[in-house]
Amino acid sequence: MTTEKLKQYIGLFGGWLGAVLLFLQSIGVTLAHFNNETIDAFVGVLEASVPFVLVAYGVYKNSYLLSKKAKIQEELLKKKGLK
């Protein structure tokens, strides 16, 4: 996934949340806990969690401990002297 695609997904999610909030306000449901401070805190959580997920996925994909196929690949790399 490219950075541009990730930005598009985040924008899509943010737009969807905004639409849901506007819909709820239009039918008279007020959510006092949705203010600028809580939205900024949520954005901070997203900004911290997205890189964490990407790094965790990278560690998972580059680990030779988790799957049988990866263990076989590690053995082949050792035999060829590449690891």
Rosetta blueprint (number, residue, H / E / L):
1 M L
2 T L
3 T H
4 E H
5 K H
6 L H
7 K H
8 Q H
9 Y H
10 I H
11 G H
12 L H
13 F H
14 G H
15 G H
16 W H
17 L H
18 G H
19 A H
20 V H
21 L H
22 L H
23 F H
24 L H
25 Q H
26 S H
27 I L
28 G L
29 V L
30 T L
31 L L
32 A L
33 H L
34 F L
35 N L
36 N H
37 E H
38 T H
39 I H
40 D H
41 A H
42 F H
43 V H
44 G H
45 V H
46 L H
47 E H
48 A H
49 S H
50 V H
51 P H
52 F H
53 V H
54 L H
55 V H
56 A H
57 Y H
58 G H
59 V H
60 Y H
61 K H
62 N L
63 S L
64 Y L
65 L L
66 L L
67 S L
68 K H
69 K H
70 A H
71 K H
72 I H
73 Q H
74 E H
75 E H
76 L H
77 L H
78 K H
79 K H
80 K L
81 G L
82 L L
83 K L
